[in-house]
Amino acid sequence: MADTEVGSESRSSVGGMRRRRMISVFVVLGLIALVALIATLVFGDDGDDVADEPTVPAIDRVAADSTSSGADVPAGPVARSGDPNFPPSDDHLASDRIADLFRLDIDGDRRYAVVYPSQMGLQMLSSDGATVPELKVAVGFEEAVRFPLLSNGEQTWAVDPSDLSTVYLVSTQFEVVDIGLEGAVAFINPSIAPTNIGISSFGAWGPGFDVPVGSEIMGVPGRGLLIVPATGGTYRLTRRGVGVEKVSDDRVVAAGMQSEVYERCDEVLVCELYVTGVDNTEGTRLDVGVTSQVYISPLGEFVLIASGDVAQIIEIETGDRWDVAEGAISAAGWSPDGRFVAFVSGNDVVLGFPNDRRAERLTLPILPTSSALLVVAD
């Protein structure tokens, strides 16, 4: 009987310990749940926010993903100085000088801007100073084809000359070129061999084609593509954007909207450069070395030549030369009306006005990351 009573007391003791342990477990779990609820109310639920983010119907899906994830989003502009409580920094003073130059000495009936890629995004020089415009994704082809396009060979942007506060990211994969056909652009994919060129018209993809290995591809804003195969000659897209047609037996080395610079070699391989333009269809010989860097104005009236450490502007009709600056050229572009050429030399940007024999030199707030440079005008 005594043994039975002892056994009952032992089982009762064990059962009580188990109940106390289970109560402790439930108390701990309850505290954890309460802490999790408080954290959710205070900090929010990131998972739900990400799931509810709308998709962007962009031309380039990768471009939309890159901006939505925060990649390649530029910092804000360097505003003009003027706060009386703080002295202006060197960046503000440089931005002020740029703004004053454009406002007083460059802009007139038209407003100009020089645009180039930098580590901060697209850098813009204008009467607003040195700014980094807001970056948006081009969600329709109307945004890509109605504005001037700038490409560094990998990324392509569209710049609205009437609104310099915003630029549109068209692609992070392709070089996109306006081919001069209404609503149509060419997509160049240089990452594969052979290079592939695709044509899109009003958002509908047309037949693409491969370019022979070793070919040079030149995108001319507003005009289209010029292709120079290793076998020689110069070709362009047909008027319908399907296939190519030969335009010259010679090799094009530079082109504007209505102008070209060709390299011609004779039977003993002595080569020279010559220029064609609106009023110069027969061609005018350039007395420069064939290895010179050449940038031709839109109508073929002037060429910027970089040979050695001297940059010259040559007037094609008269042959007159003007030493516009010293130093090598790393990027250059003419204004759409041919009024001036902007080029990067060292840490500066030089603006050369051939009709006035005038040059303006400004220190760049940040250096370009490629040879791409675009001048726009409203």
C-alpha positions as YAML, in Angstrom:
chain: A
units: angstrom
residues:
- id: 1
  name: MET
  ca: [0.00, 0.00, 0.00]
- id: 2
  name: ALA
  ca: [2.87, 2.36, 0.88]
- id: 3
  name: ASP
  ca: [4.55, 1.58, -2.44]
- id: 4
  name: THR
  ca: [1.34, 2.45, -4.30]
- id: 5
  name: GLU
  ca: [1.08, 5.81, -2.53]
- id: 6
  name: VAL
  ca: [4.72, 6.65, -3.34]
- id: 7
  name: GLY
  ca: [4.20, 5.75, -7.01]
- id: 8
  name: SER
  ca: [1.14, 7.96, -7.20]
- id: 9
  name: GLU
  ca: [3.01, 10.90, -5.69]
- id: 10
  name: SER
  ca: [5.89, 10.43, -8.20]
- id: 11
  name: ARG
  ca: [3.53, 10.36, -11.17]
- id: 12
  name: SER
  ca: [1.72, 13.44, -9.87]
- id: 13
  name: SER
  ca: [5.04, 15.28, -9.48]
- id: 14
  name: VAL
  ca: [6.17, 14.37, -13.01]
- id: 15
  name: GLY
  ca: [2.83, 15.46, -14.49]
- id: 16
  name: GLY
  ca: [3.08, 18.82, -12.71]
- id: 17
  name: MET
  ca: [6.55, 19.44, -14.06]
- id: 18
  name: ARG
  ca: [5.36, 18.67, -17.60]
- id: 19
  name: ARG
  ca: [2.45, 21.08, -17.26]
- id: 20
  name: ARG
  ca: [4.77, 23.85, -16.00]
- id: 21
  name: ARG
  ca: [7.16, 23.27, -18.92]
- id: 22
  name: MET
  ca: [4.34, 23.44, -21.50]
- id: 23
  name: ILE
  ca: [3.03, 26.64, -19.92]
- id: 24
  name: SER
  ca: [6.54, 28.13, -20.13]
- id: 25
  name: VAL
  ca: [6.81, 27.17, -23.82]
- id: 26
  name: PHE
  ca: [3.45, 28.76, -24.63]
- id: 27
  name: VAL
  ca: [4.46, 31.93, -22.78]
- id: 28
  name: VAL
  ca: [7.74, 32.17, -24.77]
- id: 29
  name: LEU
  ca: [5.93, 31.59, -28.09]
- id: 30
  name: GLY
  ca: [3.39, 34.21, -27.19]
- id: 31
  name: LEU
  ca: [6.12, 36.73, -26.44]
- id: 32
  name: ILE
  ca: [7.84, 35.99, -29.78]
- id: 33
  name: ALA
  ca: [4.57, 36.47, -31.67]
- id: 34
  name: LEU
  ca: [3.93, 39.74, -29.84]
- id: 35
  name: VAL
  ca: [7.40, 41.06, -30.70]
- id: 36
  name: ALA
  ca: [6.93, 40.10, -34.38]
- id: 37
  name: LEU
  ca: [3.56, 41.88, -34.49]
- id: 38
  name: ILE
  ca: [5.04, 45.05, -32.98]
- id: 39
  name: ALA
  ca: [7.97, 44.98, -35.47]
- id: 40
  name: THR
  ca: [5.55, 44.63, -38.39]
- id: 41
  name: LEU
  ca: [3.45, 47.57, -37.22]
- id: 42
  name: VAL
  ca: [6.49, 49.78, -36.63]
- id: 43
  name: PHE
  ca: [8.71, 48.91, -39.61]
- id: 44
  name: GLY
  ca: [6.19, 47.69, -42.18]
- id: 45
  name: ASP
  ca: [6.29, 44.61, -44.38]
- id: 46
  name: ASP
  ca: [8.86, 45.00, -47.17]
- id: 47
  name: GLY
  ca: [7.80, 41.77, -48.78]
- id: 48
  name: ASP
  ca: [4.28, 43.04, -49.53]
- id: 49
  name: ASP
  ca: [5.62, 46.32, -50.93]
- id: 50
  name: VAL
  ca: [7.90, 44.51, -53.38]
- id: 51
  name: ALA
  ca: [5.14, 42.16, -54.48]
- id: 52
  name: ASP
  ca: [2.79, 45.08, -55.20]
- id: 53
  name: GLU
  ca: [5.25, 47.10, -57.32]
- id: 54
  name: PRO
  ca: [3.81, 47.74, -60.80]
- id: 55
  name: THR
  ca: [5.71, 46.63, -63.86]
- id: 56
  name: VAL
  ca: [6.96, 49.22, -66.38]
- id: 57
  name: PRO
  ca: [6.14, 48.57, -70.04]
- id: 58
  name: ALA
  ca: [9.56, 49.73, -71.19]
- id: 59
  name: ILE
  ca: [11.13, 49.35, -74.62]
- id: 60
  name: ASP
  ca: [14.07, 47.66, -72.93]
- id: 61
  name: ARG
  ca: [13.05, 45.38, -70.05]
- id: 62
  name: VAL
  ca: [16.59, 45.47, -68.63]
- id: 63
  name: ALA
  ca: [16.53, 49.27, -68.68]
- id: 64
  name: ALA
  ca: [13.35, 49.29, -66.61]
- id: 65
  name: ASP
  ca: [14.80, 46.80, -64.14]
- id: 66
  name: SER
  ca: [18.02, 48.80, -63.77]
- id: 67
  name: THR
  ca: [16.27, 52.05, -62.86]
- id: 68
  name: SER
  ca: [13.65, 50.45, -60.62]
- id: 69
  name: SER
  ca: [16.39, 48.69, -58.65]
- id: 70
  name: GLY
  ca: [18.25, 51.95, -58.14]
- id: 71
  name: ALA
  ca: [21.14, 51.20, -60.51]
- id: 72
  name: ASP
  ca: [22.49, 53.99, -62.68]
- id: 73
  name: VAL
  ca: [20.27, 56.56, -60.98]
- id: 74
  name: PRO
  ca: [22.25, 59.80, -61.11]
- id: 75
  name: ALA
  ca: [22.75, 62.20, -58.28]
- id: 76
  name: GLY
  ca: [21.09, 65.60, -58.32]
- id: 77
  name: PRO
  ca: [22.37, 68.60, -60.27]
- id: 78
  name: VAL
  ca: [25.02, 71.01, -59.11]
- id: 79
  name: ALA
  ca: [22.78, 73.99, -58.52]
- id: 80
  name: ARG
  ca: [23.90, 77.54, -59.16]
- id: 81
  name: SER
  ca: [25.35, 79.26, -56.12]
- id: 82
  name: GLY
  ca: [23.50, 82.03, -54.35]
- id: 83
  name: ASP
  ca: [22.81, 80.96, -50.76]
- id: 84
  name: PRO
  ca: [24.12, 83.85, -48.64]
- id: 85
  name: ASN
  ca: [24.63, 81.57, -45.63]
- id: 86
  name: PHE
  ca: [27.23, 79.33, -47.27]
- id: 87
  name: PRO
  ca: [30.17, 80.21, -49.54]
- id: 88
  name: PRO
  ca: [29.95, 78.59, -53.01]
- id: 89
  name: SER
  ca: [32.09, 75.52, -53.60]
- id: 90
  name: ASP
  ca: [34.40, 75.04, -56.57]
- id: 91
  name: ASP
  ca: [31.72, 72.91, -58.24]
- id: 92
  name: HIS
  ca: [29.16, 75.68, -57.82]
- id: 93
  name: LEU
  ca: [31.54, 78.29, -59.20]
- id: 94
  name: ALA
  ca: [32.32, 76.09, -62.20]
- id: 95
  name: SER
  ca: [28.61, 75.51, -62.78]
- id: 96
  name: ASP
  ca: [28.00, 79.26, -62.61]
- id: 97
  name: ARG
  ca: [30.68, 79.92, -65.23]
- id: 98
  name: ILE
  ca: [29.14, 77.34, -67.55]
- id: 99
  name: ALA
  ca: [25.65, 78.79, -67.08]
- id: 100
  name: ASP
  ca: [26.87, 82.34, -67.73]
- id: 101
  name: LEU
  ca: [28.76, 81.33, -70.87]
- id: 102
  name: PHE
  ca: [25.75, 79.60, -72.42]
- id: 103
  name: ARG
  ca: [23.32, 82.31, -71.40]
- id: 104
  name: LEU
  ca: [25.45, 85.28, -72.50]
- id: 105
  name: ASP
  ca: [27.67, 84.02, -75.32]
- id: 106
  name: ILE
  ca: [26.16, 80.87, -76.84]
- id: 107
  name: ASP
  ca: [22.37, 80.84, -76.62]
- id: 108
  name: GLY
  ca: [20.40, 83.26, -78.76]
- id: 109
  name: ASP
  ca: [17.36, 82.35, -80.79]
- id: 110
  name: ARG
  ca: [18.05, 78.74, -79.79]
- id: 111
  name: ARG
  ca: [19.02, 77.11, -76.50]
- id: 112
  name: TYR
  ca: [21.94, 74.69, -76.70]
- id: 113
  name: ALA
  ca: [23.26, 71.95, -74.45]
- id: 114
  name: VAL
  ca: [26.27, 69.63, -74.51]
- id: 115
  name: VAL
  ca: [25.56, 66.11, -73.21]
- id: 116
  name: TYR
  ca: [27.95, 63.25, -72.46]
- id: 117
  name: PRO
  ca: [28.06, 60.08, -70.29]
- id: 118
  name: SER
  ca: [29.96, 60.25, -67.00]
- id: 119
  name: GLN
  ca: [30.27, 58.22, -63.82]
- id: 120
  name: MET
  ca: [27.43, 60.29, -62.35]
- id: 121
  name: GLY
  ca: [25.10, 59.51, -65.25]
- id: 122
  name: LEU
  ca: [24.50, 61.81, -68.19]
- id: 123
  name: GLN
  ca: [26.25, 65.15, -67.64]
- id: 124
  name: MET
  ca: [24.64, 68.20, -69.22]
- id: 125
  name: LEU
  ca: [26.22, 71.62, -69.79]
- id: 126
  name: SER
  ca: [23.77, 74.44, -70.55]
- id: 127
  name: SER
  ca: [22.43, 77.76, -69.32]
- id: 128
  name: ASP
  ca: [21.37, 75.82, -66.21]
- id: 129
  name: GLY
  ca: [25.04, 75.15, -65.47]
- id: 130
  name: ALA
  ca: [26.45, 71.66, -64.98]
- id: 131
  name: THR
  ca: [23.54, 69.35, -64.23]
- id: 132
  name: VAL
  ca: [22.70, 65.66, -64.08]
- id: 133
  name: PRO
  ca: [19.14, 65.41, -65.44]
- id: 134
  name: GLU
  ca: [16.51, 63.13, -63.98]
- id: 135
  name: LEU
  ca: [16.59, 59.68, -65.58]
- id: 136
  name: LYS
  ca: [13.36, 58.06, -66.76]
- id: 137
  name: VAL
  ca: [12.76, 54.86, -68.70]
- id: 138
  name: ALA
  ca: [11.49, 55.27, -72.26]
- id: 139
  name: VAL
  ca: [8.23, 53.32, -72.20]
- id: 140
  name: GLY
  ca: [7.26, 53.91, -75.82]
- id: 141
  name: PHE
  ca: [8.94, 54.30, -79.17]
- id: 142
  name: GLU
  ca: [7.51, 57.79, -79.51]
- id: 143
  name: GLU
  ca: [9.97, 58.84, -76.80]
- id: 144
  name: ALA
  ca: [12.87, 57.07, -78.48]
- id: 145
  name: VAL
  ca: [12.46, 58.28, -82.06]
- id: 146
  name: ARG
  ca: [11.34, 61.87, -81.70]
- id: 147
  name: PHE
  ca: [14.36, 63.00, -79.64]
- id: 148
  name: PRO
  ca: [18.09, 62.97, -80.44]
- id: 149
  name: LEU
  ca: [19.76, 59.73, -79.32]
- id: 150
  name: LEU
  ca: [23.12, 59.35, -77.58]
- id: 151
  name: SER
  ca: [24.87, 56.00, -77.20]
- id: 152
  name: ASN
  ca: [28.15, 54.89, -75.71]
- id: 153
  name: GLY
  ca: [27.98, 51.52, -77.49]
- id: 154
  name: GLU
  ca: [26.15, 49.81, -74.63]
- id: 155
  name: GLN
  ca: [23.58, 52.22, -73.26]
- id: 156
  name: THR
  ca: [21.38, 54.57, -75.26]
- id: 157
  name: TRP
  ca: [19.58, 57.68, -74.05]
- id: 158
  name: ALA
  ca: [17.03, 60.02, -75.65]
- id: 159
  name: VAL
  ca: [17.42, 63.75, -74.93]
- id: 160
  name: ASP
  ca: [14.50, 66.17, -75.22]
- id: 161
  name: PRO
  ca: [16.02, 69.55, -76.24]
- id: 162
  name: SER
  ca: [12.94, 71.41, -74.96]
- id: 163
  name: ASP
  ca: [13.20, 69.88, -71.47]
- id: 164
  name: LEU
  ca: [16.79, 69.58, -70.32]
- id: 165
  name: SER
  ca: [15.76, 68.47, -66.83]
- id: 166
  name: THR
  ca: [14.91, 64.93, -67.99]
- id: 167
  name: VAL
  ca: [16.51, 62.27, -70.19]
- id: 168
  name: TYR
  ca: [15.10, 58.89, -71.18]
- id: 169
  name: LEU
  ca: [16.96, 55.60, -70.88]
- id: 170
  name: VAL
  ca: [16.15, 53.71, -74.09]
- id: 171
  name: SER
  ca: [18.37, 50.63, -73.69]
- id: 172
  name: THR
  ca: [21.06, 49.20, -71.46]
- id: 173
  name: GLN
  ca: [21.94, 46.45, -73.95]
- id: 174
  name: PHE
  ca: [21.97, 47.94, -77.44]
- id: 175
  name: GLU
  ca: [23.14, 50.92, -79.40]
- id: 176
  name: VAL
  ca: [19.92, 52.42, -80.76]
- id: 177
  name: VAL
  ca: [20.10, 54.62, -83.89]
- id: 178
  name: ASP
  ca: [17.46, 56.70, -85.62]
- id: 179
  name: ILE
  ca: [17.67, 55.42, -89.19]
- id: 180
  name: GLY
  ca: [15.83, 58.34, -90.79]
- id: 181
  name: LEU
  ca: [12.58, 56.43, -91.43]
- id: 182
  name: GLU
  ca: [9.44, 57.59, -89.67]
- id: 183
  name: GLY
  ca: [8.91, 55.68, -86.43]
- id: 184
  name: ALA
  ca: [11.85, 53.36, -87.06]
- id: 185
  name: VAL
  ca: [15.07, 52.68, -85.18]
- id: 186
  name: ALA
  ca: [17.92, 50.20, -85.50]
- id: 187
  name: PHE
  ca: [19.13, 48.11, -82.55]
- id: 188
  name: ILE
  ca: [22.79, 47.11, -82.73]
- id: 189
  name: ASN
  ca: [23.96, 44.25, -80.53]
- id: 190
  name: PRO
  ca: [27.77, 44.35, -80.44]
- id: 191
  name: SER
  ca: [28.05, 41.67, -77.75]
- id: 192
  name: ILE
  ca: [27.61, 38.80, -80.19]
- id: 193
  name: ALA
  ca: [29.65, 37.81, -83.25]
- id: 194
  name: PRO
  ca: [28.79, 38.55, -85.92]
- id: 195
  name: THR
  ca: [27.18, 41.82, -84.86]
- id: 196
  name: ASN
  ca: [23.43, 41.75, -85.36]
- id: 197
  name: ILE
  ca: [21.30, 44.70, -86.46]
- id: 198
  name: GLY
  ca: [17.57, 44.60, -85.79]
- id: 199
  name: ILE
  ca: [15.01, 47.05, -87.15]
- id: 200
  name: SER
  ca: [11.90, 48.13, -85.25]
- id: 201
  name: SER
  ca: [9.15, 50.25, -86.81]
- id: 202
  name: PHE
  ca: [6.49, 51.73, -84.50]
- id: 203
  name: GLY
  ca: [7.26, 49.05, -81.94]
- id: 204
  name: ALA
  ca: [7.01, 46.10, -84.36]
- id: 205
  name: TRP
  ca: [10.18, 44.13, -84.99]
- id: 206
  name: GLY
  ca: [11.18, 43.64, -88.60]
- id: 207
  name: PRO
  ca: [13.73, 41.30, -90.13]
- id: 208
  name: GLY
  ca: [17.25, 41.76, -88.78]
- id: 209
  name: PHE
  ca: [20.55, 40.81, -90.33]
- id: 210
  name: ASP
  ca: [24.12, 39.96, -89.35]
- id: 211
  name: VAL
  ca: [26.99, 42.23, -90.31]
- id: 212
  name: PRO
  ca: [30.13, 40.51, -91.65]
- id: 213
  name: VAL
  ca: [32.87, 40.03, -89.06]
- id: 214
  name: GLY
  ca: [35.37, 42.88, -89.12]
- id: 215
  name: SER
  ca: [32.87, 45.46, -90.40]
- id: 216
  name: GLU
  ca: [32.75, 48.99, -89.02]
- id: 217
  name: ILE
  ca: [29.29, 50.35, -88.16]
- id: 218
  name: MET
  ca: [28.72, 54.09, -88.01]
- id: 219
  name: GLY
  ca: [25.49, 55.45, -86.54]
- id: 220
  name: VAL
  ca: [24.70, 58.96, -87.81]
- id: 221
  name: PRO
  ca: [21.96, 60.70, -85.76]
- id: 222
  name: GLY
  ca: [18.88, 61.37, -87.86]
- id: 223
  name: ARG
  ca: [20.40, 59.74, -90.92]
- id: 224
  name: GLY
  ca: [20.91, 56.10, -90.09]
- id: 225
  name: LEU
  ca: [23.63, 53.50, -90.38]
- id: 226
  name: LEU
  ca: [26.68, 53.35, -92.60]
- id: 227
  name: ILE
  ca: [28.45, 50.00, -92.78]
- id: 228
  name: VAL
  ca: [32.04, 49.46, -93.94]
- id: 229
  name: PRO
  ca: [32.91, 45.78, -94.43]
- id: 230
  name: ALA
  ca: [36.51, 44.61, -94.26]
- id: 231
  name: THR
  ca: [36.39, 43.94, -97.99]
- id: 232
  name: GLY
  ca: [35.91, 47.67, -98.71]
- id: 233
  name: GLY
  ca: [33.22, 50.04, -99.85]
- id: 234
  name: THR
  ca: [30.48, 51.81, -97.87]
- id: 235
  name: TYR
  ca: [26.90, 50.58, -97.52]
- id: 236
  name: ARG
  ca: [23.73, 51.98, -95.96]
- id: 237
  name: LEU
  ca: [20.32, 50.62, -95.06]
- id: 238
  name: THR
  ca: [17.82, 50.69, -97.88]
- id: 239
  name: ARG
  ca: [15.03, 53.26, -97.80]
- id: 240
  name: ARG
  ca: [12.65, 50.63, -96.45]
- id: 241
  name: GLY
  ca: [15.12, 49.55, -93.78]
- id: 242
  name: VAL
  ca: [15.40, 46.04, -95.23]
- id: 243
  name: GLY
  ca: [18.89, 45.03, -96.36]
- id: 244
  name: VAL
  ca: [21.70, 47.32, -97.48]
- id: 245
  name: GLU
  ca: [22.78, 49.12, -100.63]
- id: 246
  name: LYS
  ca: [26.21, 50.32, -101.73]
- id: 247
  name: VAL
  ca: [26.81, 54.06, -101.72]
- id: 248
  name: SER
  ca: [30.55, 54.25, -102.46]
- id: 249
  name: ASP
  ca: [33.54, 52.13, -103.43]
- id: 250
  name: ASP
  ca: [35.55, 54.10, -100.86]
- id: 251
  name: ARG
  ca: [35.62, 53.80, -97.09]
- id: 252
  name: VAL
  ca: [33.66, 56.37, -95.06]
- id: 253
  name: VAL
  ca: [35.54, 57.64, -91.98]
- id: 254
  name: ALA
  ca: [33.14, 60.37, -90.80]
- id: 255
  name: ALA
  ca: [29.62, 61.48, -91.65]
- id: 256
  name: GLY
  ca: [27.10, 64.17, -90.79]
- id: 257
  name: MET
  ca: [23.44, 64.59, -91.57]
- id: 258
  name: GLN
  ca: [24.18, 65.42, -95.23]
- id: 259
  name: SER
  ca: [27.96, 65.09, -95.48]
- id: 260
  name: GLU
  ca: [30.72, 62.48, -95.55]
- id: 261
  name: VAL
  ca: [34.48, 62.10, -95.34]
- id: 262
  name: TYR
  ca: [35.83, 59.19, -97.39]
- id: 263
  name: GLU
  ca: [39.21, 57.52, -97.64]
- id: 264
  name: ARG
  ca: [40.26, 56.74, -101.21]
- id: 265
  name: CYS
  ca: [43.28, 54.63, -102.15]
- id: 266
  name: ASP
  ca: [44.87, 54.26, -105.58]
- id: 267
  name: GLU
  ca: [46.33, 51.14, -107.19]
- id: 268
  name: VAL
  ca: [49.61, 51.47, -105.25]
- id: 269
  name: LEU
  ca: [47.72, 51.99, -101.95]
- id: 270
  name: VAL
  ca: [48.45, 55.69, -101.61]
- id: 271
  name: CYS
  ca: [45.43, 56.96, -99.68]
- id: 272
  name: GLU
  ca: [43.84, 60.37, -99.13]
- id: 273
  name: LEU
  ca: [40.71, 61.83, -97.55]
- id: 274
  name: TYR
  ca: [38.05, 63.77, -99.40]
- id: 275
  name: VAL
  ca: [34.81, 65.49, -98.33]
- id: 276
  name: THR
  ca: [31.35, 65.48, -99.90]
- id: 277
  name: GLY
  ca: [28.37, 67.58, -98.84]
- id: 278
  name: VAL
  ca: [25.16, 69.26, -99.94]
- id: 279
  name: ASP
  ca: [26.88, 71.61, -102.40]
- id: 280
  name: ASN
  ca: [29.91, 69.40, -102.96]
- id: 281
  name: THR
  ca: [28.84, 66.13, -104.49]
- id: 282
  name: GLU
  ca: [32.08, 65.69, -106.48]
- id: 283
  name: GLY
  ca: [34.26, 65.79, -103.37]
- id: 284
  name: THR
  ca: [37.08, 68.02, -102.13]
- id: 285
  name: ARG
  ca: [40.45, 66.61, -101.12]
- id: 286
  name: LEU
  ca: [41.53, 67.16, -97.52]
- id: 287
  name: ASP
  ca: [45.21, 67.92, -97.11]
- id: 288
  name: VAL
  ca: [45.58, 65.94, -93.87]
- id: 289
  name: GLY
  ca: [46.94, 62.56, -92.89]
- id: 290
  name: VAL
  ca: [44.58, 59.64, -93.29]
- id: 291
  name: THR
  ca: [45.10, 58.71, -89.64]
- id: 292
  name: SER
  ca: [43.76, 62.07, -88.41]
- id: 293
  name: GLN
  ca: [40.61, 62.22, -86.33]
- id: 294
  name: VAL
  ca: [37.91, 63.87, -88.45]
- id: 295
  name: TYR
  ca: [34.55, 65.30, -87.36]
- id: 296
  name: ILE
  ca: [32.44, 66.83, -90.13]
- id: 297
  name: SER
  ca: [29.71, 69.45, -89.73]
- id: 298
  name: PRO
  ca: [26.11, 68.45, -90.62]
- id: 299
  name: LEU
  ca: [26.15, 70.05, -94.10]
- id: 300
  name: GLY
  ca: [29.83, 69.47, -94.86]
- id: 301
  name: GLU
  ca: [30.97, 73.11, -94.67]
- id: 302
  name: PHE
  ca: [33.63, 72.53, -92.01]
- id: 303
  name: VAL
  ca: [35.64, 69.68, -90.54]
- id: 304
  name: LEU
  ca: [37.32, 69.46, -87.16]
- id: 305
  name: ILE
  ca: [40.70, 67.76, -87.53]
- id: 306
  name: ALA
  ca: [42.77, 66.37, -84.68]
- id: 307
  name: SER
  ca: [46.31, 65.53, -85.69]
- id: 308
  name: GLY
  ca: [48.99, 65.23, -83.04]
- id: 309
  name: ASP
  ca: [48.44, 67.81, -80.31]
- id: 310
  name: VAL
  ca: [46.64, 70.41, -82.42]
- id: 311
  name: ALA
  ca: [42.91, 70.66, -83.19]
- id: 312
  name: GLN
  ca: [42.07, 72.57, -86.37]
- id: 313
  name: ILE
  ca: [38.86, 73.60, -88.10]
- id: 314
  name: ILE
  ca: [39.08, 73.63, -91.91]
- id: 315
  name: GLU
  ca: [36.61, 75.47, -94.12]
- id: 316
  name: ILE
  ca: [36.03, 73.12, -97.06]
- id: 317
  name: GLU
  ca: [35.23, 75.73, -99.72]
- id: 318
  name: THR
  ca: [38.29, 77.93, -99.13]
- id: 319
  name: GLY
  ca: [40.70, 75.51, -97.46]
- id: 320
  name: ASP
  ca: [41.32, 78.04, -94.68]
- id: 321
  name: ARG
  ca: [42.58, 76.53, -91.43]
- id: 322
  name: TRP
  ca: [42.15, 77.72, -87.90]
- id: 323
  name: ASP
  ca: [44.08, 76.32, -84.93]
- id: 324
  name: VAL
  ca: [41.21, 76.21, -82.46]
- id: 325
  name: ALA
  ca: [42.99, 74.51, -79.54]
- id: 326
  name: GLU
  ca: [45.99, 72.49, -78.45]
- id: 327
  name: GLY
  ca: [45.71, 68.98, -77.09]
- id: 328
  name: ALA
  ca: [44.26, 65.65, -78.21]
- id: 329
  name: ILE
  ca: [40.52, 65.16, -78.70]
- id: 330
  name: SER
  ca: [38.68, 62.39, -76.85]
- id: 331
  name: ALA
  ca: [35.08, 63.22, -77.86]
- id: 332
  name: ALA
  ca: [33.43, 65.70, -80.22]
- id: 333
  name: GLY
  ca: [30.08, 66.68, -81.72]
- id: 334
  name: TRP
  ca: [28.68, 69.47, -83.90]
- id: 335
  name: SER
  ca: [25.58, 71.47, -83.07]
- id: 336
  name: PRO
  ca: [22.61, 70.48, -85.27]
- id: 337
  name: ASP
  ca: [22.82, 73.76, -87.21]
- id: 338
  name: GLY
  ca: [26.61, 73.56, -87.63]
- id: 339
  name: ARG
  ca: [27.13, 76.80, -85.72]
- id: 340
  name: PHE
  ca: [29.80, 75.36, -83.44]
- id: 341
  name: VAL
  ca: [31.60, 72.17, -82.54]
- id: 342
  name: ALA
  ca: [32.12, 70.99, -78.96]
- id: 343
  name: PHE
  ca: [35.02, 68.71, -78.13]
- id: 344
  name: VAL
  ca: [36.75, 67.34, -75.07]
- id: 345
  name: SER
  ca: [40.46, 68.03, -74.76]
- id: 346
  name: GLY
  ca: [42.11, 66.92, -71.54]
- id: 347
  name: ASN
  ca: [40.00, 68.14, -68.61]
- id: 348
  name: ASP
  ca: [38.27, 70.83, -70.67]
- id: 349
  name: VAL
  ca: [35.48, 71.18, -73.17]
- id: 350
  name: VAL
  ca: [36.19, 73.55, -76.05]
- id: 351
  name: LEU
  ca: [33.47, 75.18, -78.12]
- id: 352
  name: GLY
  ca: [34.72, 76.36, -81.51]
- id: 353
  name: PHE
  ca: [32.72, 78.80, -83.67]
- id: 354
  name: PRO
  ca: [34.25, 78.65, -87.17]
- id: 355
  name: ASN
  ca: [32.37, 81.62, -88.66]
- id: 356
  name: ASP
  ca: [33.56, 83.88, -85.83]
- id: 357
  name: ARG
  ca: [36.97, 82.28, -85.31]
- id: 358
  name: ARG
  ca: [36.06, 82.19, -81.64]
- id: 359
  name: ALA
  ca: [36.76, 79.48, -79.06]
- id: 360
  name: GLU
  ca: [35.41, 79.10, -75.54]
- id: 361
  name: ARG
  ca: [37.15, 76.76, -73.10]
- id: 362
  name: LEU
  ca: [35.60, 75.46, -69.89]
- id: 363
  name: THR
  ca: [36.85, 73.05, -67.23]
- id: 364
  name: LEU
  ca: [34.65, 69.97, -67.08]
- id: 365
  name: PRO
  ca: [32.98, 69.30, -63.72]
- id: 366
  name: ILE
  ca: [33.36, 65.55, -64.33]
- id: 367
  name: LEU
  ca: [35.16, 63.74, -67.15]
- id: 368
  name: PRO
  ca: [33.42, 61.65, -69.84]
- id: 369
  name: THR
  ca: [33.56, 57.88, -69.65]
- id: 370
  name: SER
  ca: [33.42, 57.34, -73.42]
- id: 371
  name: SER
  ca: [33.88, 59.10, -76.75]
- id: 372
  name: ALA
  ca: [30.13, 59.77, -77.00]
- id: 373
  name: LEU
  ca: [29.10, 63.43, -77.03]
- id: 374
  name: LEU
  ca: [25.91, 65.10, -78.26]
- id: 375
  name: VAL
  ca: [25.00, 68.74, -78.86]
- id: 376
  name: VAL
  ca: [21.27, 69.49, -78.84]
- id: 377
  name: ALA
  ca: [19.29, 72.65, -79.60]
- id: 378
  name: ASP
  ca: [15.61, 73.46, -79.16]
...
